[in-house]
Amino acid sequence: MVVFAGWSAGGVISFAWRRYSVFKPGNFCRVFFRNRMESDPPRNTVVKRGKEPGWPEKVCNNIVMKQEQRGWGVNMALIKTRLKLKQWYMDLGIRNKILLLNFSVIILIALIIGVFSYLIYAENIIQKISAVNLRDTRQVKNNLETLQQEIYELSTYLCLWDQIQAVLNQDDLSGIGLNEINKAMSPLSGFLAFKEAISFISIYGENGLMYYTSKDGSAGIGTLDSIKEDPIYREAVAQKGGPLWVTLNGNHPAFIRNNRNPKIAMFRSLLNMDTLEPQGFLMICINLAFLEDLCRKNIDYPESAILLINENQEMITAVSAGNTNLERQETVDMLLPFLGAPEGERILELNGDQLLLTYSTLTPNNWKVVYLVPTRIVLQPVKTILLVTTIVIMLCLAIGFVLSIWTSALVTKPINKLLSSMQRVKAGNFKEKVDFIYRDEIGRLGAQYNAMIDHIHRLINRVFKLQLKQKEAELRALQAQINPHFLYNTLDTIYWKAQKAGEEEISEMIYALAGLFRLTLNRGEDFITVDNEKKLIEHYILLQKKRFNDKLTYEIDFEAKILNYRIPKLILQPFVENAVIHGAENKEGATLIGVRGYYRAEKLHFSIEDNGVGIEPAVLTALRQGQFSNEKTEYGGFAIHNVKERLDLYYPGCYQLTINSQLGEGTQVQIVIPAGEKGVMACTN
């Protein structure tokens, strides 16, 4: 941020200086020359004298010719760009030139002051916060070192306790009563009671002694044989009486079989005072929550975190203030290259967030305390400078704006009014009009503009009505292709002949087919009740089930509450047909089709699901993007396209059509439309 701000200020000054210099005849082309590179255009591509009018071009041509004689190269694209910028500036009106000059000077001065103030103040803030954070990490480190030293001294006291040594020196514990053992181990309970940090202590003896005491509900220890098989035991013995610190996050079969809380355990082998040979094993545990409290007290900023890392570069625990994503082992792995020294501070970028890092190392076991604070948090006070700078800029701009625009307001006001009206018309408000008092050129322009908007509005309404009538005519033309009365009479005759002949299955199919046609035509009406759409689907699936037998099963479940609502007809059946065609026809096993409808939050929800072969990803993407098939099948991509067009027509902007599919697993279609009683659409968007 600091580097970027400094670069920005330098860039503004450099640009202003070059911009001013370029308009002087003697300096016009001087800034564009450089040593010739391989990418430079050939020398015969220089601007020829007299090709374009104006002194800048002539001056540039003369200087180019001189530089060519000296063996220099020239960037023609840059020269042309500068010429265009000059032409643009000279074409501006007087009002715009004054505004541009005043605004540029005001912004430049305010920007320079604001940038330098920001840089200086931000640097001071970072230094102060770094010092405070480093002090906090040292405080946490000192507290942890003190705690570890206390635990170590306590373990030494227990190792030298005469009564404990006497029990451990016994070859056979059968000669010692339980009361004597409890009496000898009484210091363990005493330390547990008076030391807040300690939550669990256990002692194991080579003679078979197993004793533990706990104050957090943790219980259960393993045998000495199971402990000796654990790598922790071998590592502790290798310390030759020195401490070994290990994290116990859960149950451990050898040390704590029922661990109620994550712990930090210090392991230490007990030595015989005469022979210095191992005669037992001691474990003292601290709940991680106690260490977390020590760290949490030193977090001063939101979204900050303190991490505790052991000598194996593994995170022991982490605490944070607010929602952060830093309490992870991945964070530790990314920080390791920056933690080489015993302590330090620096700014780094982690997961797209700039952080202030301070850390310190514990002397006994090389644990590290790492404190991470987002720089955007510590730099929040710097926003005051930015706010003040912004206010100053706005005030200066306001004063300059008023002084500069006062004499030209009579001209610019109606033009701005016309532009604002154009923006509202662009957003779709074709009832927008402008009203100019004067009858000059701008007034006549406004009158012609109003007439044009009225004409466009009439044309749009006419086209919309024509499209609506065309859609209705196409649907009615499709329905009119079949004579309903002839069709019903014919199917009725076939039905009764089948009944008379005892062909129950045929009569059932004829009845379903007649119902399917009747509900499809729907007396020429565009809307149908949900109940009739459900019956239409049932008739269709019944006919298909006669074809596929056990290969096709279905479940239809509609809430009774929605059956009397009216919806556009044939918005569900095409998807059911697709499920049959792309499911039962192409799948080897049985296909299950589920059709459901329910009412939620003043909307009708419909879903059509199947466990068929699914849709190819490319085809599914095309369907979602509206690239429907042009194949004129009754219910293919064209049918889905027809459904979407009618939903767009009846529920513009307030419906949902979702198609999800997994190749080889099936397809799910969801339709959500506003609920309208008896055909009255409730589309409010």
Buried (B, 14 or more C-beta within 10 A) or exposed (E): BEEEBBEEBEEBEEEEEBBEEBBEEEBBBEBBBEEEEEEBEEEEEBBEEEEBEEEBBBBBBEBBEEBBEEEBBBBBEBBEEBBEEBEEEEEEEEBBBBBEEBBEEBBBEBBBBBBEBBBEBBEEBBEEBBEBBBEBBBBBBBBBBEBBEEBBEBBBEBBEBEBBBEBBBBEEBEEBEEEBBEEBBBBBEEBBEEBEBBBBBBBBBBBBBBBBBBBBEBBBBBEBEEBBEBEBBEEBBEEEBEBBBBBBEEEBEBBBEEBBBBBBBBBBBBBBEEEEEBBBBBBBBBBBBBBBEBBBBBBBBBBBBBBBBBEEBEBBBBBBBEEBEBBBEEBBEEBEEBBEEEBBBEEBEBEEBEBBBBBBBBEBBEBBBBBBBBBBBBBEEBEEBEEBBEEBBEEBBEEBBEEBBEEBEEEBEBEEBBEEBBEEBEEEEBEBEBEBEEEEEBBEBBBEBBEEBEEEBEEEEEEEEEEEEEBEEEBEEEBEEEEBEEBBEEBEEBBEEBBEEEBEEBBBBBBBBBBBBBBBBBEEEBBBBBBBBBBBBBBBBBBBBBEBEEBBBBEBEBBEEBBEBBBBBBBBBBBBBBBBBBBBBEBEEBBBBBBBBBBEEEBBBBBBBBBBBBBEEEBBEBBEEEEBBEEEEEBBBBBBBBBBEBBEBBBEEBBEBEBBBEEEEBBBBBBBBBBBEEBEBBEEE
